[in-house]
Amino acid sequence: DVYKRQGFLSPTFFLELPKKSERNSEISAPGIFMMTSFFFTTSLNPDKEDVKKAERLAEELGSVYVPRGKKSLATLQKEKGMDMYVVVWQRQLFCFTPEGRKIFFHPGLARKRIESLHYGKKDWMVEALALQRGDQVVDAHLGLAQDALVISYITRAPILGIEIHPIIATITREGLSLGTELSGRRRAGEKH
């Protein structure tokens, strides 16, 4: 696999999270969800590392950790009266929004774009930015880092990624720290 051999899916990112004092319930990520109440939990049979991670991230984001027990996610959500929740499963984060979306870190189309670049094809963003090896780049709307992964493939340099939404920033930071080899582990229909 091109990515693992050359290490391009493990770029160095400096991810900026808003300070706790700057966060409030009015932060919005257009097209995704309003930042309202949320909690962290785990899968049904978590290991100790997942529990520790959920507790740590809940503390970091000023939220709460709710032990899962044998309860369904819908039951926990109803009991806590919160709009969203983040599940830690096999070290990866899955955010479930009020609109029913599931957000998690994955390389997405960045993988195909990097493969195309590797084999000499052009990429519209790379050409528009006239990217070269060693360029320093700030991605001021990092999201799930899809464009940043492509940029890092070309520049081979650290990227400063800024994401205003604390949950998205955390999902991206944690996903990048795990590496994208985890993305292939999820299969349709798997329960967590």
Buried (B, 14 or more C-beta within 10 A) or exposed (E): EBBEEEEBBBBEBEBBBBEEEEBEEEBEBEEBBEBBEBBBBBBBEBEEEBBBBBBEBBEEBEBBBBEBEEBEBEEBBEEBEBBBBBBBBBBBBBBBBEEEEEBBBBBBEBBEBBBEBEEEEEBEEBEEBEBEEEBEBEBEEBBBBBBBBBBBBBBBBEBBBBBBBBBBBBBBBBBBEBBBEBBEEBEEEEEB
